[in-house]
Amino acid sequence: MVVALLATQCWVAIQWLGGLTLDPGATFRSLSLGLAYCLLFVVVIELFHTRSRLTLLLATLVVSGTLQAFYGALMTLSGVEWLLVGPKASYLGDATGTFINRNHLAGYLELTLACGIGLLLALRDGRPINWRSSLELVLGPKARLRMALVIMVIALVMTHSRGGNIGIFVGLVLVAGIFVVRNREHRARNVAILLSIVVIDVLIVSQYFGLERLKNRLVDTRLTDVVVDGAVVATANELRDDVVLQSLPLVRERPLTGHGAGSFEAVFPRFPDHRIPLHFDHAHNDYVQFVVEFGVFGSLPLAAFVALALFHAFKALWRLDSTYGTGVGFGAAMGIVALGVHAATDFNFQIPANAATFVVLCAIAVLAGHHTKRSRSRPSRVEEPPASGNAHRGLQTVWQSEMALAKSAAPRAKALLT
């Protein structure tokens, strides 16, 4: 997988040094970021190969997502509407956290939510479901993790991001279906955990935090004009499909070599269209943008990297010898699928924070795929020493204590005599 990432960076270097890019500065920036992602992947693989460290990494991502979610929801509900260091200029009424774009907060929460759900499943025990285990799930030590998931779900709904919410739903349903079908042991318990996430977190809690507005945005989406009896009764309110269609001539112009990593903003105006009155620096479709910028030569290694990460995640999910590995694989697969679906309508992979987190999740998928259940063999019993041995050690202990007492009393006796 490292080879696939490095192959893409080698191609970007060729674009930059060989004059194949139309924006050398942006291509050099993409090369620097790509090399940083490669190093990040290697660091995660090398440092978090133990269960305790991997749990710490997952918990850190969950805490980070919870803080982003809490801050974004707080700013929206309070009406303050601030970013990290200043007031928001756009997406007022939508949770954005410290991101400028609500879709990027949604993308980040997709990844951290997947880590949280995976950690919840990884730490489950093998006890059958009953009222005690159900009560412990709600009120026990895992309640803090459940609360973090609730906060992230609330913030995800409050972003009103259609792609983000559809992506997390598709990822959860798809991976959960495979997980339940494959894992027959304690199936009722696993179904109860997943249903509690969907029913409580999504359908009940989210009703009070903008689920209706999100539903209206989905229903009111129009990619084309609505014409009735020759008259336009409703105009299209989405330009993303037009941007994608207008990007196809760029793909046909340089299908193999691409126009240079990071050069979409520079090359897109070459094919103007009256239907696109706004300035677009990204294609709002990561797959199209990668082909436009990297070409087939640079895009195929990236696709291979993601496919291998997904393979390792499903490999961990498919195995039944490690409850922990199965849960972590569930979270990794869910996050990869969710952001992959969202990438068809947004540009989360162009945001360094989300791209770096995605690389970390791919590394977690590899670690989950290679996780093995630790042997829990019962320690052998130590033979009891014979009674004579016990008596000998007892006499020796008494003798040593008497000698220590005599040594401590000698200075006092000497002082009294003098």
C-alpha positions as CSV (number, residue, x, y, z in Angstrom):
1,M,0.0,0.0,0.0
2,V,2.9,2.3,0.7
3,V,4.1,1.5,-2.8
4,A,0.8,2.6,-4.3
5,L,0.9,6.0,-2.4
6,L,4.5,6.5,-3.4
7,A,3.7,5.7,-7.1
8,T,1.2,8.5,-7.1
9,Q,3.7,10.9,-5.6
10,C,6.3,9.9,-8.2
11,W,3.8,10.7,-10.9
12,V,3.1,14.1,-9.4
13,A,6.8,14.8,-9.3
14,I,7.0,13.9,-13.0
15,Q,4.2,16.3,-13.7
16,W,5.9,19.1,-11.8
17,L,9.5,18.5,-13.1
18,G,8.4,17.6,-16.6
19,G,6.3,20.6,-17.3
20,L,3.1,18.6,-17.6
21,T,1.2,20.8,-15.1
22,L,-0.5,24.1,-15.9
23,D,-0.1,25.2,-12.2
24,P,3.4,24.3,-10.9
25,G,2.8,26.0,-7.5
26,A,-0.3,24.0,-6.8
27,T,1.3,20.8,-8.1
28,F,4.3,21.3,-5.7
29,R,1.9,21.8,-2.8
30,S,0.0,18.6,-3.8
31,L,3.4,16.8,-3.9
32,S,4.3,18.0,-0.4
33,L,1.0,17.0,1.0
34,G,1.2,13.6,-0.7
35,L,4.6,12.8,0.8
36,A,3.3,13.9,4.2
37,Y,0.3,11.5,3.8
38,C,2.8,8.7,2.9
39,L,4.8,9.3,6.1
40,L,1.7,9.6,8.2
41,F,0.5,6.2,6.9
42,V,3.9,4.6,7.8
43,V,4.0,6.2,11.2
44,V,0.6,4.9,12.1
45,I,1.4,1.4,11.0
46,E,4.7,1.3,12.9
47,L,3.5,3.0,16.2
48,F,0.0,1.6,16.7
49,H,0.5,-2.1,16.1
50,T,-0.5,-3.1,19.6
51,R,-4.1,-3.4,20.9
52,S,-3.6,-0.7,23.6
53,R,-2.1,1.8,21.3
54,L,-4.7,1.2,18.6
55,T,-7.4,1.7,21.2
56,L,-5.8,4.9,22.2
57,L,-5.7,6.1,18.6
58,L,-9.3,5.3,18.1
59,A,-10.3,7.0,21.3
60,T,-8.3,10.1,20.3
61,L,-10.2,10.3,17.0
62,V,-13.5,9.9,18.8
63,V,-12.6,12.7,21.3
64,S,-11.5,14.9,18.4
65,G,-14.8,14.3,16.5
66,T,-16.8,14.9,19.7
67,L,-15.1,18.2,20.3
68,Q,-15.7,19.3,16.7
69,A,-19.3,18.2,16.9
70,F,-20.0,19.9,20.3
71,Y,-18.4,23.2,19.2
72,G,-20.3,23.2,15.9
73,A,-23.6,22.4,17.5
74,L,-23.0,25.0,20.3
75,M,-22.2,27.8,17.8
76,T,-25.4,27.0,15.8
77,L,-27.7,26.6,18.8
78,S,-26.4,29.7,20.6
79,G,-26.5,31.9,17.6
80,V,-22.9,33.0,18.1
81,E,-21.9,31.5,14.7
82,W,-18.1,31.7,15.0
83,L,-15.3,29.7,13.5
84,L,-12.2,29.1,15.5
85,V,-10.9,32.7,15.4
86,G,-13.6,34.8,13.8
87,P,-17.3,35.0,12.9
88,K,-18.7,32.9,10.1
89,A,-19.4,34.5,6.7
90,S,-21.3,31.6,5.2
91,Y,-23.4,28.6,6.2
92,L,-25.1,30.5,8.9
93,G,-27.6,28.2,10.7
94,D,-25.5,25.1,9.8
95,A,-23.0,23.4,12.0
96,T,-19.5,23.7,10.6
97,G,-17.2,23.4,13.7
98,T,-13.8,24.9,12.9
99,F,-14.3,24.1,9.2
100,I,-15.5,26.8,6.8
101,N,-17.7,24.4,4.8
102,R,-20.4,22.3,6.5
103,N,-19.7,19.4,4.1
104,H,-16.2,19.1,5.4
105,L,-17.4,18.9,9.1
106,A,-19.8,16.2,7.9
107,G,-16.9,14.4,6.2
108,Y,-14.8,14.5,9.3
109,L,-17.7,13.3,11.5
110,E,-18.3,10.4,9.1
111,L,-14.8,9.2,9.9
112,T,-14.8,9.8,13.6
113,L,-18.3,8.3,14.0
114,A,-17.1,5.2,12.2
115,C,-14.2,5.0,14.7
116,G,-16.6,5.4,17.6
117,I,-19.0,2.7,16.4
118,G,-16.1,0.4,15.6
119,L,-14.6,0.9,19.1
120,L,-18.0,0.2,20.7
121,L,-18.2,-3.1,18.9
122,A,-14.5,-3.9,19.5
123,L,-14.9,-3.6,23.3
124,R,-18.1,-5.7,23.5
125,D,-18.0,-8.9,25.5
126,G,-19.2,-12.3,24.7
127,R,-22.1,-12.4,27.2
128,P,-25.6,-13.1,25.8
129,I,-28.0,-10.3,25.7
130,N,-30.3,-9.8,28.8
131,W,-31.6,-7.0,30.9
132,R,-28.4,-6.6,32.8
133,S,-26.2,-6.4,29.7
134,S,-28.6,-4.0,28.1
135,L,-28.6,-1.8,31.2
136,E,-24.8,-1.9,31.4
137,L,-24.7,-0.8,27.7
138,V,-26.8,2.3,28.5
139,L,-25.5,3.2,32.0
140,G,-22.1,1.4,32.2
141,P,-18.6,2.5,31.4
142,K,-19.5,2.5,27.6
143,A,-22.1,5.2,28.3
144,R,-19.5,7.9,27.7
145,L,-18.7,6.4,24.3
146,R,-22.4,6.3,23.5
147,M,-22.9,9.9,24.5
148,A,-20.0,10.9,22.2
149,L,-21.8,9.1,19.4
150,V,-25.0,10.9,20.1
151,I,-23.2,14.3,20.1
152,M,-21.6,13.5,16.7
153,V,-24.8,12.3,15.2
154,I,-26.6,15.5,16.3
155,A,-23.8,17.7,14.8
156,L,-23.9,15.6,11.6
157,V,-27.6,16.2,11.2
158,M,-27.2,19.9,12.0
159,T,-24.7,20.3,9.2
160,H,-27.6,19.6,6.9
161,S,-25.1,18.0,4.5
162,R,-27.0,15.7,2.2
163,G,-23.9,13.8,1.0
164,G,-22.6,13.4,4.5
165,N,-25.8,12.0,6.0
166,I,-26.4,9.7,3.0
167,G,-22.8,8.5,3.1
168,I,-22.9,7.6,6.8
169,F,-26.2,5.9,6.4
170,V,-25.0,3.8,3.4
171,G,-21.8,2.9,5.2
172,L,-23.6,1.9,8.4
173,V,-26.3,-0.2,6.6
174,L,-23.9,-1.9,4.2
175,V,-21.2,-2.8,6.7
176,A,-23.7,-3.7,9.4
177,G,-25.6,-6.0,7.1
178,I,-22.4,-7.9,6.3
179,F,-21.4,-7.9,10.0
180,V,-24.7,-9.4,11.2
181,V,-24.9,-12.0,8.4
182,R,-21.3,-13.1,9.0
183,N,-21.2,-13.1,12.8
184,R,-23.7,-15.6,13.9
185,E,-22.5,-15.8,17.5
186,H,-24.4,-13.4,19.7
187,R,-26.3,-12.1,16.7
188,A,-29.1,-10.7,18.8
189,R,-26.7,-8.7,20.9
190,N,-25.0,-7.2,17.8
191,V,-28.3,-6.4,16.2
192,A,-29.4,-4.7,19.4
193,I,-26.3,-2.5,19.5
194,L,-26.6,-1.4,15.9
195,L,-30.4,-0.8,16.1
196,S,-29.9,1.3,19.2
197,I,-27.5,3.5,17.2
198,V,-29.9,3.9,14.4
199,V,-33.2,4.2,16.4
200,I,-32.0,6.2,19.4
201,D,-29.2,8.3,17.9
202,V,-30.6,9.0,14.4
203,L,-34.4,8.7,14.5
204,I,-35.2,10.0,18.0
205,V,-32.4,12.4,19.0
206,S,-32.0,14.0,15.6
207,Q,-35.7,14.9,15.4
208,Y,-35.0,17.8,17.7
209,F,-31.9,19.0,15.9
210,G,-32.7,19.7,12.3
211,L,-33.7,16.4,10.8
212,E,-36.8,18.0,9.2
213,R,-34.7,20.6,7.5
214,L,-32.3,18.0,6.2
215,K,-35.2,16.0,4.8
216,N,-36.5,19.1,3.0
217,R,-33.1,19.8,1.5
218,L,-33.1,16.2,0.1
219,V,-36.6,16.5,-1.2
220,D,-36.1,20.0,-2.8
221,T,-32.9,19.0,-4.7
222,R,-33.4,19.7,-8.4
223,L,-30.6,18.9,-10.9
224,T,-32.7,20.1,-13.9
225,D,-35.5,22.5,-14.5
226,V,-39.0,21.3,-14.0
227,V,-41.1,22.0,-17.1
228,V,-44.9,21.7,-17.1
229,D,-46.8,22.4,-20.4
230,G,-43.8,24.0,-21.9
231,A,-43.3,26.4,-19.0
232,V,-40.5,26.2,-16.4
233,V,-42.2,26.0,-13.0
234,A,-39.1,25.3,-10.9
235,T,-35.5,26.0,-11.8
236,A,-32.6,23.8,-11.0
237,N,-31.0,24.6,-7.7
238,E,-27.8,22.5,-8.0
239,L,-24.8,23.3,-10.2
240,R,-22.6,20.4,-9.1
241,D,-23.8,18.1,-11.9
242,D,-23.1,20.9,-14.5
243,V,-19.6,21.3,-13.1
244,V,-19.0,17.6,-13.4
245,L,-20.3,17.5,-17.0
246,Q,-18.2,20.6,-17.9
247,S,-15.1,18.8,-16.5
248,L,-15.4,15.9,-18.9
249,P,-13.8,17.8,-21.8
250,L,-10.8,18.3,-19.6
251,V,-10.6,14.5,-19.0
252,R,-10.9,13.8,-22.7
253,E,-8.1,16.3,-23.5
254,R,-5.5,14.6,-21.3
255,P,-6.9,11.2,-20.1
256,L,-3.6,9.6,-19.2
257,T,-1.4,12.3,-17.9
258,G,-3.9,14.8,-16.5
259,H,-3.5,18.6,-16.2
260,G,-1.4,18.5,-13.0
261,A,-2.2,17.8,-9.4
262,G,-4.0,20.8,-7.8
263,S,-4.6,22.6,-11.1
264,F,-8.4,22.2,-11.4
265,E,-9.0,25.8,-10.5
266,A,-6.6,27.0,-13.2
267,V,-7.9,24.7,-16.0
268,F,-11.6,24.6,-15.4
269,P,-12.3,28.1,-16.9
270,R,-10.9,26.9,-20.2
271,F,-14.3,25.6,-21.1
272,P,-16.8,28.3,-20.0
273,D,-20.5,27.6,-19.8
274,H,-23.4,30.1,-19.2
275,R,-25.1,27.6,-16.9
276,I,-22.2,28.0,-14.4
277,P,-22.1,31.6,-13.3
278,L,-20.0,31.0,-10.1
279,H,-16.3,30.4,-9.6
280,F,-15.4,26.8,-8.8
281,D,-12.0,25.8,-7.4
282,H,-13.0,22.2,-7.0
283,A,-15.2,19.8,-9.0
284,H,-17.4,18.8,-6.1
285,N,-16.7,15.3,-7.2
286,D,-13.4,13.9,-6.0
287,Y,-13.3,11.1,-8.6
288,V,-13.7,13.5,-11.5
289,Q,-11.2,15.9,-10.1
290,F,-8.6,13.2,-9.5
291,V,-8.8,12.1,-13.1
292,V,-8.7,15.7,-14.4
293,E,-5.6,16.5,-12.3
294,F,-3.7,13.2,-12.0
295,G,-4.9,11.4,-15.1
296,V,-5.2,7.6,-15.3
297,F,-1.5,7.2,-14.5
298,G,-1.8,8.9,-11.1
299,S,-5.4,7.9,-10.2
300,L,-5.0,4.2,-10.5
301,P,-2.4,3.8,-7.7
302,L,-4.7,5.9,-5.4
303,A,-7.7,3.6,-6.3
304,A,-5.5,0.6,-5.6
305,F,-4.5,2.1,-2.2
306,V,-8.2,2.6,-1.1
307,A,-9.2,-0.8,-2.5
308,L,-6.5,-2.6,-0.5
309,A,-7.5,-0.7,2.7
310,L,-11.1,-1.7,2.2
311,F,-9.9,-5.3,1.6
312,H,-8.1,-5.4,4.9
313,A,-11.1,-3.9,6.7
314,F,-13.5,-6.5,5.3
315,K,-10.8,-9.2,6.0
316,A,-10.9,-8.2,9.7
317,L,-14.7,-8.0,9.6
318,W,-14.9,-11.5,8.0
319,R,-12.7,-13.2,10.6
320,L,-14.4,-14.5,13.7
321,D,-11.3,-15.3,15.8
322,S,-10.9,-11.8,17.3
323,T,-13.8,-9.7,18.6
324,Y,-11.6,-6.7,18.9
325,G,-10.3,-7.0,15.3
326,T,-13.8,-7.5,14.0
327,G,-15.0,-4.3,15.6
328,V,-12.1,-2.2,14.4
329,G,-12.5,-3.6,10.9
330,F,-16.2,-2.7,11.1
331,G,-15.4,0.9,11.9
332,A,-12.7,1.2,9.3
333,A,-14.9,-0.3,6.5
334,M,-17.8,1.9,7.5
335,G,-15.7,5.1,7.4
336,I,-14.1,4.3,4.1
337,V,-17.4,3.5,2.5
338,A,-19.1,6.5,3.9
339,L,-16.5,9.0,2.7
340,G,-16.3,7.2,-0.6
341,V,-20.0,7.8,-1.1
342,H,-19.7,11.4,0.0
343,A,-16.8,12.0,-2.4
344,A,-19.2,11.7,-5.4
345,T,-20.8,15.1,-4.4
346,D,-18.1,17.0,-2.5
347,F,-14.3,17.4,-2.2
348,N,-13.4,16.1,1.2
349,F,-10.2,14.5,-0.1
350,Q,-9.0,18.0,-1.1
351,I,-9.1,19.1,2.6
352,P,-5.9,18.2,4.4
353,A,-7.6,17.5,7.7
354,N,-10.1,15.0,6.2
355,A,-7.5,13.5,3.8
356,A,-5.1,12.9,6.6
357,T,-7.8,11.4,8.8
358,F,-8.8,9.1,5.9
359,V,-5.2,8.0,5.5
360,V,-5.1,7.2,9.3
361,L,-8.3,5.2,8.9
362,C,-6.8,3.2,6.0
363,A,-3.8,2.4,8.3
364,I,-6.3,1.3,11.0
365,A,-7.9,-1.0,8.5
366,V,-4.5,-2.6,7.8
367,L,-3.8,-3.0,11.5
368,A,-7.3,-4.6,12.0
369,G,-6.7,-7.0,9.1
370,H,-3.5,-8.2,10.8
371,H,-4.8,-8.3,14.3
372,T,-4.7,-11.7,16.0
373,K,-6.4,-12.7,19.2
374,R,-4.0,-12.8,22.1
375,S,-3.6,-16.2,23.7
376,R,-5.4,-16.3,27.0
377,S,-4.1,-19.6,28.3
378,R,-4.6,-20.1,32.0
379,P,-1.4,-19.9,34.0
380,S,-0.1,-23.2,35.3
381,R,-0.5,-23.7,39.0
382,V,2.7,-23.5,41.0
383,E,3.3,-26.6,43.1
384,E,3.0,-26.2,46.9
385,P,6.4,-26.5,48.6
386,P,6.7,-29.2,51.2
387,A,5.9,-28.5,54.8
388,S,9.5,-28.9,55.8
389,G,10.4,-26.2,53.3
390,N,7.8,-23.9,54.8
391,A,9.0,-24.5,58.3
392,H,12.6,-23.9,57.3
393,R,11.7,-20.6,55.6
394,G,9.6,-19.6,58.6
395,L,12.5,-20.2,61.0
396,Q,14.8,-18.3,58.8
397,T,12.4,-15.3,58.6
398,V,12.1,-15.3,62.5
399,W,15.9,-15.4,62.8
400,Q,16.4,-12.5,60.4
401,S,13.8,-10.4,62.2
402,E,15.4,-11.1,65.6
403,M,18.9,-10.1,64.3
404,A,17.5,-6.8,62.8
405,L,15.8,-6.0,66.2
406,A,19.1,-6.7,68.0
407,K,21.1,-4.4,65.7
408,S,18.6,-1.6,66.1
409,A,18.6,-1.9,70.0
410,A,22.4,-2.0,70.3
411,P,23.0,1.8,69.9
412,R,20.4,2.6,72.5
413,A,21.9,0.2,75.0
414,K,25.3,1.7,74.4
415,A,24.0,5.2,75.0
416,L,22.4,4.2,78.3
417,L,25.6,2.6,79.6
418,T,27.7,5.8,78.8
